[in-house]
């Protein structure tokens, strides 16, 4: 940042202009684009709840698929065992 040398030639108008120039670089939030924090937090909480429900559904789905897969593997082993036992009779 440049340092302003104060001298008798520096006028109050120039000082005001310089301060305004520096302060104009700071962004200020406009009130029309700002949402209340409570509304934003409520939306985030709703989204998290939705994600939790989806995770539970997927968990139950894969749990049932894995138990179904174990059941099918057990049946497959039984069928193979029965086919081995039945081969001599064919």
SULMOTA-V116224 format. One record per residue. N is the residue number from 1. RES is the residue in three letters. PSI is psi in whole degrees, -180 to 180 (* if undefined). NEAR is the number of other ideal C-beta (glycine too) atoms within 8 Angstrom. Layout:
n = [N N]
res = [RES RES]
psi = [PSI PSI]
near = [NEAR NEAR]
This chain:
n = [1 2 3 4 5 6 7 8 9 10 11 12 13 14 15 16 17 18 19 20 21 22 23 24 25 26 27 28 29 30 31 32 33 34 35 36 37 38 39 40 41 42 43 44 45 46 47 48 49 50 51 52 53 54 55 56 57 58 59 60 61 62 63 64 65 66 67 68 69 70 71 72 73 74 75 76 77 78 79 80 81 82 83 84 85 86 87 88 89 90]
res = [UNK UNK UNK UNK UNK UNK UNK UNK UNK UNK UNK UNK UNK UNK UNK UNK UNK UNK UNK UNK UNK UNK UNK UNK UNK UNK UNK UNK UNK UNK UNK UNK UNK UNK UNK UNK UNK UNK UNK UNK UNK UNK UNK UNK UNK UNK UNK UNK UNK UNK UNK UNK UNK UNK UNK UNK UNK UNK UNK UNK UNK UNK UNK UNK UNK UNK UNK UNK UNK UNK UNK UNK UNK UNK UNK UNK UNK UNK UNK UNK UNK UNK UNK UNK UNK UNK UNK UNK UNK UNK]
psi = [140 144 133 121 121 126 170 -19 -12 120 157 -33 -40 -41 -44 -44 -43 -44 -40 -39 -42 -44 -21 -18 -10 119 140 133 134 143 -20 -23 -1 127 151 140 -32 -41 -42 -44 -36 -42 -41 -43 -42 -42 -42 -39 -43 -44 -38 -42 -43 -40 -40 -43 -46 -39 -47 -39 -49 -30 -44 -37 -40 -38 -37 -39 -40 -39 -43 -38 -39 -45 -39 -42 -40 -42 -42 -42 -43 -37 -35 -41 -32 -15 -44 -24 -5 *]
near = [2 3 4 7 5 4 5 3 4 9 6 5 6 8 10 8 8 9 8 8 8 7 7 6 5 5 3 4 6 6 5 4 5 7 5 6 6 6 8 9 8 8 8 8 8 8 8 8 8 8 8 8 8 8 8 8 8 8 8 8 8 8 8 8 8 8 8 8 8 8 8 8 8 8 8 8 8 8 8 8 8 8 8 7 7 8 7 5 4 4]
